[in-house]
Amino acid sequence: MPSDETRDSLLDAAKRVMQRDGAGHLTLDAVAKEAGVSKGGLLYHFPSKSDLLRGMIAAGGRHWRNDLEAQMALEPGPQSFARAYLRLAMFGPPDRSCKPSSEAIWSMIGATANDPSLLSPMRETHEEMRQRLLADGLDADVANLVRFMGHGLWMTEIFGFTSPTDEERARLYAMVIRLAGLDEDERAEALETGEEETRARVEKHRE
């Protein structure tokens, strides 16, 4: 098995152990057993538990990027990244079974409290998202609105706080889309109105 596939297989095994047995049972021995490899084979790719946790966080960032690219294919047109980002952050991918448990997230927080460097991949991902929203043509304040809205809802669901109903979620999404100027119908209507006004001014000038 190629090295990248082996690493991904080990990370998937670690995620299964954490979600099934709890964060307290995430040990190198347990992950090696779950993956069907020797502990030495696991240590070759992840020499320590910190390396394994760092790999899991980095893998989460890669999955997020892949989900975004897939959603962008369904959101063609101007500012497709911003619309895909917001929809994915608010509704998640079609298969939501990959959402980690709150215990898994708390374990990550505990690990990063002892080793803040574990958060480096997540910081890099968040900064990348911020830059891509700005590159998509959003005003800086609007980009922050979209980003913080998505982050806030994601954290609410991860930690099991009171989440919006499907109806509330749909209304929030529509409201943010309008506030951010990402509504395609409204944008098309504004463009059409602008063209009509321009034609009217030209005709009046000719008279």
Residue, then its C-alpha position, 0 to 999 in steps of 0.5 A: m500500500p502506498s505511503d499516503e494511503t497507509r497514513d490515511s488508513l491509520l488516521d481513519a483507524a484513529k478516528r474510529v477508535m476515538q468515536r467508538d471508544g472515547a478519547g481516553h482510549l485513543t492510544l497508539d496500541a489501540v490504533a495499531k490494533e484497529a488498523g491491523v498493523s504492528k505498533g512499529g508500523l504505526l510509529y513509522h508514520f506517527p512517532s508519537k501520539s502528538d504526531l497522530l493528533r496533528g495528523m488527524i487535525a491536518a486530515g480534517g482540513r483536507h476533508w474540508r477542502n475536498d468538501l468545498e471543492a465538491q460544493m463549488a462544482l454545485e455553485p457555479g458562477p461569481q463568488s462560488f467559493a463564498r456561497a459554497y463555503l457558507r452552504l457547507a458550513m451551515f448544512g454540512p456535506p450530504d454525508r454528515s456521519c463524518k462529524p466528530s463527537s464532542e468528546a473527540i473535539w474536547s480531547m483535541i482541545g485538551a491536547t492542544a492546551n499542552d502542545p499549542s503547535l498541534l493547532s498549526p494545521m487548523r490555523e493554516t486552514h482558517e487563514e486559507m479560508r479567510q484569504r479565499l473569501l477575500a479573493d472571491g471579491l467579498d468586502a472584508d466585513v462581509a467575509n468576516l460575517v460569512r466566516f464567523m457565521g459558519h464557524g459559530l454554527w459548526m461549534t454550536e453543533i460540535f459541542g451539542f449546544t442548542s442548534p437551529t431547526d431546519e427551518e431556522r437554518a434555512r432562514l438564517y442562510a437566506m438572510v446571510i446570503r442577502l446581506a453578503g450580496l450573494d443572492e444570484d436572483e437579486r444580483a441578476e435583477a440589479l444587473e437587469t435594472g442597471e442595464e435598463e436605466t443605462r438604456a433609458r439614459v442613452e435614449k434620453h440623451r439622443e432626444 
